[in-house]
């Protein structure tokens, strides 16, 4: 049986990406991990996840949460590079 870590490694996702999206969407980490692993299997899903990370950055900036915004920026940068997104 595959663990969540195996799935995230296969999909090239980090625990922090999953945690950020889980918190932003108000869902459990395991559910977010499963959802994100499915999303990154398509170009449209990769674009959607990138858009969510950008929305999270905007939300955190507007809410006065600089640490969360910085985490989301770092994850967006890593995600963009690992999933070959054009800037």
C-alpha positions as CSV (number, residue, x, y, z in Angstrom):
1,X,0.0,0.0,0.0
2,X,1.2,3.5,-0.8
3,X,1.6,6.0,1.9
4,X,0.5,9.7,1.5
5,X,4.3,10.5,1.4
6,X,4.7,8.1,-1.5
7,X,1.9,9.8,-3.4
8,X,3.2,13.3,-2.7
9,X,6.7,12.4,-3.8
10,X,5.3,10.8,-7.0
11,X,3.3,14.0,-7.7
12,X,6.2,16.2,-6.7
13,X,4.2,18.0,-4.0
14,X,5.4,19.1,-0.6
15,X,3.7,18.7,2.7
16,X,3.6,22.5,3.0
17,X,1.7,22.9,-0.3
18,X,-0.8,20.4,0.9
19,X,-1.1,22.0,4.3
20,X,-1.5,25.5,2.8
21,X,-4.3,24.4,0.4
22,X,-6.0,22.2,3.1
23,X,-6.1,25.2,5.5
24,X,-7.2,27.6,2.7
25,X,-10.0,25.3,1.5
26,X,-11.0,24.2,5.0
27,X,-10.4,20.5,4.4
28,X,-8.3,17.8,6.0
29,X,-4.7,17.4,4.9
30,X,-5.3,13.9,3.6
31,X,-8.2,15.0,1.5
32,X,-6.2,17.9,0.1
33,X,-3.3,15.6,-0.7
34,X,-5.5,13.2,-2.6
35,X,-7.1,16.1,-4.5
36,X,-3.8,17.7,-5.4
37,X,-2.2,14.5,-6.5
38,X,-5.1,14.1,-8.9
39,X,-4.9,17.7,-10.1
40,X,-1.3,17.6,-11.0
41,X,-1.9,14.8,-13.5
42,X,-3.3,17.3,-16.0
43,X,-2.1,20.7,-17.3
44,X,-5.4,22.2,-16.3
45,X,-5.0,20.9,-12.8
46,X,-1.5,22.2,-12.5
47,X,-2.8,25.6,-13.6
48,X,-5.6,25.5,-11.1
49,X,-3.3,24.6,-8.2
50,X,-0.9,27.5,-9.3
51,X,-3.9,29.8,-9.3
52,X,-4.9,28.6,-5.8
53,X,-1.4,29.3,-4.5
54,X,-1.5,32.8,-6.0
55,X,-4.9,33.4,-4.4
56,X,-3.6,32.3,-1.1
57,X,-0.7,34.7,-1.4
58,X,-3.1,37.6,-2.1
59,X,-5.4,36.5,0.7
60,X,-2.5,36.3,3.2
61,X,-1.2,39.6,2.2
62,X,-4.6,41.3,2.5
63,X,-5.2,39.6,5.9
64,X,-1.9,40.9,7.3
65,X,-0.4,37.4,7.5
66,X,3.2,38.0,6.2
67,X,4.5,34.6,7.3
68,X,1.8,32.7,5.5
69,X,2.2,34.8,2.4
70,X,5.9,34.1,2.4
71,X,5.3,30.3,2.8
72,X,2.8,30.4,-0.1
73,X,5.2,32.5,-2.2
74,X,8.0,30.0,-1.6
75,X,5.7,27.1,-2.4
76,X,4.5,28.8,-5.6
77,X,8.0,29.4,-6.7
78,X,9.0,25.7,-6.1
79,X,5.8,24.4,-7.7
80,X,6.3,26.7,-10.7
81,X,9.8,25.3,-11.3
82,X,9.0,21.7,-10.6
83,X,5.9,21.7,-12.9
84,X,7.4,23.9,-15.6
85,X,5.0,26.8,-15.4
86,X,5.8,29.9,-17.4
87,X,6.1,33.0,-15.3
